Amino acid sequence: MRTVSDESGDRYLLLKESGESSLVRDPETGETRHVPNDRLSVVEGESPLATAGRAVPDHLRRVVTAVHDERALGLLVTVDRRAPVDVRTLLEATDCCESDLHGMLAEFQAAGLVAETDVCGVRGYEPTADGERALAALTEGGRD
């Protein structure tokens, strides 16, 4: 399997290649189709597994890649359910030391899942729209 793109830049997984055309799969829709070989080029440096991962919606991919364990997932859920929530409250409500807490929150911010906010003059956090959407999909039986 390889990652290929067509003339418009859309990326596909190359499933089979023949003399004149190739069978490709759209990673987002799962649709397969034949495309003339002269309309495809190999995408160097992109793993076909990363391309296949595009089947998962972007906001959910960000949760999966930013949350490394159940503790981090619990923190993200806590921020979502108690938002906006200040750092002191998070430290009291969780078993995280300050550096672990700030590390996880920084990862969530980098992934676009939470945003820093002011809570009564103290630094706090709240979920972004994508963070809320992803958690809703995960906590409501996977609906998206």
VEXSEZA-32300 format. One line per field, with one value per residue: residue number from 0; x, y, z of N, C-alpha, C in turn; residue in one letter. Coordinates in steps of 0.05 Angstrom, whole numbers. Last residue first. Layout:
pos c(NUM|...)
nx c(X|...)
ny c(Y|...)
nz c(Z|...)
cax c(X|...)
cay c(Y|...)
caz c(Z|...)
cx c(X|...)
cy c(Y|...)
cz c(Z|...)
code c(A|...)
//
This chain:
pos c(143|142|141|140|139|138|137|136|135|134|133|132|131|130|129|128|127|126|125|124|123|122|121|120|119|118|117|116|115|114|113|112|111|110|109|108|107|106|105|104|103|102|101|100|99|98|97|96|95|94|93|92|91|90|89|88|87|86|85|84|83|82|81|80|79|78|77|76|75|74|73|72|71|70|69|68|67|66|65|64|63|62|61|60|59|58|57|56|55|54|53|52|51|50|49|48|47|46|45|44|43|42|41|40|39|38|37|36|35|34|33|32|31|30|29|28|27|26|25|24|23|22|21|20|19|18|17|16|15|14|13|12|11|10|9|8|7|6|5|4|3|2|1|0)
nx c(-430|-432|-408|-435|-422|-369|-349|-379|-365|-310|-314|-341|-304|-261|-283|-291|-250|-261|-221|-184|-149|-119|-161|-203|-247|-213|-195|-167|-141|-175|-170|-157|-112|-65|-45|-80|-64|-12|-23|-48|-5|29|-2|-4|50|62|27|1|-66|-113|-162|-182|-139|-125|-173|-174|-128|-144|-215|-259|-321|-325|-333|-332|-281|-247|-260|-243|-188|-179|-190|-147|-106|-119|-115|-67|-58|-86|-72|-93|-148|-160|-150|-187|-233|-227|-224|-251|-216|-192|-140|-110|-89|-45|-15|-5|28|65|97|143|113|61|60|6|-40|-52|-31|-65|-134|-167|-223|-241|-276|-290|-278|-276|-222|-188|-207|-165|-154|-125|-101|-85|-50|-27|-42|-43|-82|-85|-64|-104|-100|-112|-117|-94|-112|-86|-79|-30|-19|14|10|17)
ny c(224|176|145|147|196|205|216|261|296|302|329|376|399|407|443|486|475|476|517|538|592|636|683|718|683|654|661|607|566|512|445|424|433|410|447|437|386|397|430|393|360|397|413|363|353|397|388|322|297|278|332|375|410|423|447|492|518|529|533|522|537|465|414|381|391|378|323|304|312|278|228|226|222|171|137|166|205|247|262|224|225|279|282|248|278|319|289|222|169|163|176|131|124|159|130|86|105|162|205|209|224|202|188|210|202|204|160|118|132|98|66|67|63|98|115|168|177|152|123|78|56|21|49|36|11|-35|-28|-34|-27|14|72|118|189|259|312|344|342|298|255|216|160|117|45|-23)
nz c(317|370|409|457|479|484|433|417|457|447|397|412|448|413|376|410|469|539|582|640|673|718|750|749|740|693|627|588|536|508|479|430|398|411|446|489|503|520|563|597|608|635|679|706|716|750|794|795|799|815|820|847|855|803|786|819|798|745|733|680|649|656|672|627|605|646|649|600|607|650|626|590|627|647|604|557|519|475|424|388|400|391|335|314|324|287|237|235|206|159|164|169|119|124|160|129|89|107|65|34|-29|-62|-131|-172|-226|-279|-304|-288|-278|-226|-198|-129|-66|-6|44|58|71|35|-24|-58|-126|-176|-236|-306|-341|-315|-245|-175|-118|-78|-51|-19|-34|-32|-79|-117|-168|-190|-132|-96|-52|-9|-15|0)
cax c(-415|-447|-395|-437|-450|-384|-338|-379|-393|-319|-301|-352|-332|-258|-275|-314|-256|-258|-247|-186|-166|-117|-142|-176|-246|-235|-193|-186|-137|-164|-177|-179|-136|-82|-31|-80|-92|-17|-8|-64|-28|38|5|-28|35|76|25|19|-43|-90|-148|-201|-153|-105|-164|-195|-129|-123|-189|-249|-292|-315|-333|-356|-305|-246|-265|-271|-202|-174|-206|-175|-107|-117|-141|-76|-41|-93|-64|-64|-134|-163|-135|-159|-229|-229|-201|-254|-226|-219|-158|-121|-112|-66|-25|-20|0|59|73|145|136|66|66|34|-32|-64|-18|-39|-112|-157|-199|-246|-254|-298|-276|-302|-243|-187|-208|-187|-148|-147|-96|-99|-61|-13|-40|-33|-72|-90|-61|-88|-113|-95|-131|-80|-124|-78|-87|-49|-16|-2|25|0)
cay c(247|192|148|123|190|199|194|236|288|288|303|358|392|390|416|474|488|462|509|525|569|621|661|729|700|646|673|628|580|539|464|413|449|394|443|463|390|378|440|416|349|383|433|377|334|394|413|342|306|267|310|355|399|410|422|472|509|510|545|513|541|489|435|381|395|405|340|302|326|306|238|227|245|194|142|146|182|234|279|229|200|268|299|241|253|326|305|252|180|152|198|143|107|164|157|82|97|134|201|217|216|222|178|211|197|224|186|121|129|124|64|72|55|92|86|156|190|144|149|82|72|20|39|49|37|-21|-44|-18|-44|-14|56|94|162|236|294|342|363|325|261|239|174|141|70|0)
caz c(308|350|383|441|472|508|448|401|454|471|399|391|456|436|367|397|443|514|573|614|672|693|752|752|764|711|654|593|562|505|501|444|393|393|420|475|494|497|541|586|594|612|658|698|699|724|778|806|783|829|807|838|878|820|773|821|826|750|739|705|650|642|693|644|589|636|672|606|585|653|648|580|610|665|616|576|519|500|447|389|401|418|354|312|340|316|248|233|231|161|157|193|126|105|168|153|82|111|80|62|-13|-42|-104|-165|-199|-262|-310|-275|-296|-236|-216|-157|-84|-34|39|52|87|63|-10|-38|-102|-157|-209|-284|-348|-337|-270|-198|-139|-71|-75|-15|-34|-26|-61|-91|-150|-199|-160|-99|-78|-11|-16|0)
cx c(-432|-430|-410|-426|-452|-413|-355|-369|-395|-348|-309|-340|-344|-285|-271|-307|-281|-263|-243|-215|-167|-134|-142|-155|-217|-232|-218|-182|-157|-161|-164|-188|-161|-108|-48|-67|-94|-45|-12|-49|-44|15|15|-22|10|61|38|17|-25|-64|-125|-188|-170|-119|-143|-187|-150|-123|-169|-220|-283|-333|-326|-357|-330|-272|-265|-278|-232|-189|-203|-194|-135|-120|-141|-103|-49|-78|-68|-55|-103|-146|-137|-142|-200|-226|-204|-232|-228|-232|-187|-140|-125|-91|-48|-31|-17|31|67|119|134|90|72|38|-1|-57|-31|-26|-85|-135|-193|-220|-262|-273|-282|-302|-271|-210|-209|-184|-171|-139|-122|-93|-75|-24|-27|-32|-64|-79|-64|-87|-93|-112|-114|-94|-111|-90|-79|-55|-35|3|5|18)
cy c(262|216|163|126|167|192|186|212|263|280|288|330|371|380|397|446|475|480|494|518|558|596|646|708|710|662|665|639|602|550|491|430|438|409|428|460|417|383|423|429|372|372|419|396|348|375|409|366|325|275|300|330|375|397|408|446|488|500|523|524|534|513|463|404|398|410|370|321|326|322|268|237|248|220|166|154|160|207|266|246|205|242|289|257|244|301|310|266|210|162|189|166|118|149|165|109|92|127|171|214|226|212|202|201|201|221|209|149|135|118|91|68|61|84|78|126|177|156|143|109|73|35|40|36|51|7|-26|-37|-26|-33|27|78|141|210|268|324|363|347|289|243|198|154|93|25)
cz c(289|343|362|413|452|502|472|416|438|470|424|393|438|447|390|387|431|490|546|608|644|695|725|754|770|737|669|621|564|533|495|467|408|387|400|448|479|486|516|562|582|595|633|675|688|705|750|786|799|814|824|826|871|844|790|809|830|779|747|709|678|648|681|664|607|621|663|629|590|632|653|602|598|649|634|588|539|501|474|412|402|420|383|332|338|333|278|248|229|186|156|188|151|112|149|163|106|102|82|77|15|-25|-86|-136|-195|-233|-294|-280|-283|-255|-226|-172|-113|-49|10|49|82|80|20|-26|-84|-132|-194|-257|-325|-342|-291|-222|-162|-92|-67|-41|-26|-24|-57|-71|-122|-182|-167|-128|-77|-38|-17|0)
code c(D|R|G|G|E|T|L|A|A|L|A|R|E|G|D|A|T|P|E|Y|G|R|V|G|C|V|D|T|E|A|V|L|G|A|A|Q|F|E|A|L|M|G|H|L|D|S|E|C|C|D|T|A|E|L|L|T|R|V|D|V|P|A|R|R|D|V|T|V|L|L|G|L|A|R|E|D|H|V|A|T|V|V|R|R|L|H|D|P|V|A|R|G|A|T|A|L|P|S|E|G|E|V|V|S|L|R|D|N|P|V|H|R|T|E|G|T|E|P|D|R|V|L|S|S|E|G|S|E|K|L|L|L|Y|R|D|G|S|E|D|S|V|T|R|M)
//
